[in-house]
Amino acid sequence: MSTIQSFLSAPSYGYDFVVAVTQASINTTMKEYLSVANQPVVTMYYNQDENGNPVVVDYATLMTQTNGTDPFSVQNWDASEPSTAGVTNIGQSNFWYGFKAQIGLPPGYAPQNIPDLVSLNPGTGAVSFTLLCSSFTVVEANFGRHGLTSFVNQSQQPGAAWLFTSTVPVNTLINNTKLPADVQQQLNNLGPNAFSVQQLMFDLDNAALETVPTLSGVAAGSAVATALNEAFVGAYCSALKGSALPVLGYTIVPNNPAANTSSLSVSKMNFEISPYVPANAGPEISDLNTLNYLCATGNDALPPAVPFTWNWVEQSEEDCYDGAIAINRKALANYFCQHLMNIAEVNCYVPSVHVALSGFLDTQCNWTWNLSRGQTPSISLPATGSTILDISYQSSKAYDQAGLNGDMGSAGLSSNYSMTVSATGNTIVISQTLVVWISLSSLSDNTEGNVVNRTITDTYTVTINENGGLMLSAPVSTVTNSPDDVSVSGFTSFFNGLNDLSATISNYANDVAATQLTDVPVSAIQNFVFPGGKTFTYASVGFSENQDLVAHITYTQPQ
């Protein structure tokens, strides 16, 4: 099983495109991001109100209440020790607890031992998200009936990180309804950074939690564990329930629509987790589970999440790629159609003919005809098979006659055009056929047949550049033209000039075909750019067995 089986146009799916990234790649790239990101140090202070509830207090107000003592400057203390000025000031205030933290990689770990941030759980459709901090200090004042009994001031130590892990349902990751309007506007703008780990971290940290964060890295029931659960976990959950804004202030990644060069712009998105299914009942590899971005473009509906029956990354590819992207054959065909219609329309002709008598006793037959291009063809997007796009035009037959039941002369003219786009392996084949048919009669002579039967087939080899741009080779082209012989023989044709007439029409039609029915230029279809170009580099592009356009992806250096 692999991306070669991708079948997004199947009735059970229907997404315009899917971006799938592995658990291992998410963790590696998030850690890389945290190693260079300069997140702010967030300091929060809480007083205790008259009902025993925590209330946020700003630094300036707190300093007036503690006689200028910053709680973070007061050392650990309990009632068995002599009091200090700082302890006394805290004891005479309403200060309860506070924390000072900065998101980042915790110090004291070898790179391979840094805890993972994300664990994808296919069975539950949820993500286990672990918050990592490069620095963390918690302070808490504990009071008894007779005043302050102890004061906790503890910091995270190198190699012993304090980890806060919670479960986030993937179906809540794009629910931004509780955020302020200006923040919603930024998040709902699904621009070029929609698939970045920065955006994913923000989404994970402001989503509705399925579980209260659990604390690890400190002894359960210890004073510092109690302080962290009260001072941070409680505040964290309260903030998410209230405004959904993260307590530690992740920066929202700005989205600039003008910078989005993708040919397919996301209009709707959902998430899904796919398990890695080993071949031959082999061992499960959770690092190859994938988080899938299910995407719709334009005004298309976004179908509900349905499990995929193939792996997006195989074990043999784990060290080479971070995931895969697949474009639905229908979405790709629609894109090609937009860029090929101009070429098709100039080869769609509506015919006209007129036959009239003139001369002495109306014995002279006159024929006039025309082929007017620029007609609108019909479009078909086959659901299966190698052909993904079929553009065709079949004119009605123009006909006219002169004399009694056309005994003096008649003419018929029609034109058919077709263009097909087929995709297999790493090739795209565009085939165009133009057929022009005539029928002529004069007195007892008549003839009919295809004066033009011309086919041009262009075969392109598909590659991809690191920015997601589709690259096509110069086409390998073949041209065939197999018209019928529409000349007439016999004594009568010498007098009525029917051969001259058929030759004139044939030459005209062939000149039109030779001028307009030409190779499709590479530029007409090469301008396609994969989504996510600000986030990924791309490799090994090709078509699946079901004609989805698929490529492997690797995260770029996160900014």
Buried (B, 14 or more C-beta within 10 A) or exposed (E): BBBBBBBBBBEEBBBBBBBBBBBBBBBBBBBBBBEEBEBEBBBBBBBBEEEEEBEEBEEEEBBEBBEEBBBBEBEEBEBEEEEBEBBBBBBBBBBBBBBBBBBBBBEEBEEEEBBBBBBBBBEEBBBBBBBBBBBBBBBBBBEEEEEBBBBBBBEBEEEEBBBBBBBBBBBBBBBBEBBEEEBBEBBEBBBBBBBBBBBBBBBBBBBBBBEBBBBEBBEEEEBBBBBBBBBBBBBBBEBBEEEBBBBBBBBBBEBEEEEBBBBBBBBBBBBBBBBBBBEEEEEEBBBBBBBBBBBBBEEBEBBEBEEBEBBBBBBEBBEEBBBBBBBBBBBBBBBBBEBBBEBBBBBBBBBBBEBBBEEEEEEBBEBEBEBEBEBEBEBBBBEEEBBBBBBBBBBEEBBBBBBEEBEBBBBBBBBBBBBBBBBEEBBBBBBBBBBBBBBBBBBEBBBBBBBBBBBBBBBBBBBBBEBBBBBBBEBEEEBEBEBBEBBBEEEEBEEBBBBEBBBEBBEBBBEBBEEBBBBBEBEBBBEBBBBBBBBBBBBBBBBBEBBBBBBBBBBBEBE
